């Protein structure tokens, strides 16, 4: 479907999968609309290693849960970034892989990782070195105590 907007001669027509994303604002904003959450980019980065089963992706990050992974994979599949294939073995399994469009994100994903390693990891390690030691075990919520409430008195 041809848009009413005037296109630059060198600008390719977007694939039909990206119809819902407005490119009239900025191509950068449109791209962020597709890969803009931490889980989307993390899953894309994981799939750069090759096709993965759902359980393999799920085990790759302990903070990732099945509901989030399922929703994220469905979104990436609807955008044409990820391809879902059912392998007819007993029991059957589902394999996810990057499409050509998804593989096009490889340079950007690798650059973001390099940037994070250079700029963010040193800052995070500085913060943990200078932070006061907490008696709480990592990952455990602090124990909250409730103040004693005086019993209601009969009038």
C-alpha positions, 0 to 999 in steps of 0.5 A, a space after each residue: 500500500 503506497 503512502 501519501 507521504 513523499 518518499 526519498 528515492 533511496 528510502 526502501 519501502 518498509 516491509 508489510 510487517 512494520 505497517 503498524 509502526 509509524 515511520 513518519 516520525 523518525 526511522 530511529 524511533 520506529 526502530 526503537 518501537 520494535 526493539 525498545 525494551 530490554 527483553 526484546 533486545 536481550 532475546 535478539 542478542 541471544 538468538 544471534 548465537 543461532 536458533 534456540 528452543 523456548 526453554 534455552 532462551 528462558 534459562 539464559 537469564 534468571 530474571 526472565 519469566 515464561 510469560 514475558 518471554 512468550 509475549 516478547 517472542 510473539 511480538 518479535 515474530 509479528 514484526 518479522 524479526 523472529 521466525 518460529 518453527 515447530 520441529 515435528 519430533 516426539 515430543 515436538 519442540 518449537 525453535 526460534 531464529 532470527 529472520 533476515 531482518 533480525 540478523 540485520 540488527 547484529 551490528 547494532 546489538 554488538 555495538 550496544 554490548 560493547 558500549 555497555 561493557 566500556 561505559 556501564 560495567 566500570 561504573 557499576 563495579 565502582 558503585 558496588 566497591 564504594 557501597 556500604 555492605 548490606 547485611 541482607 543476602 543478595 536477592 532477599 527482601 529486607 525484613 520489615 517489622 511492624 510497630 506494635 498496635 495498642 489494642 482498642 479499648 472499650 469505651 
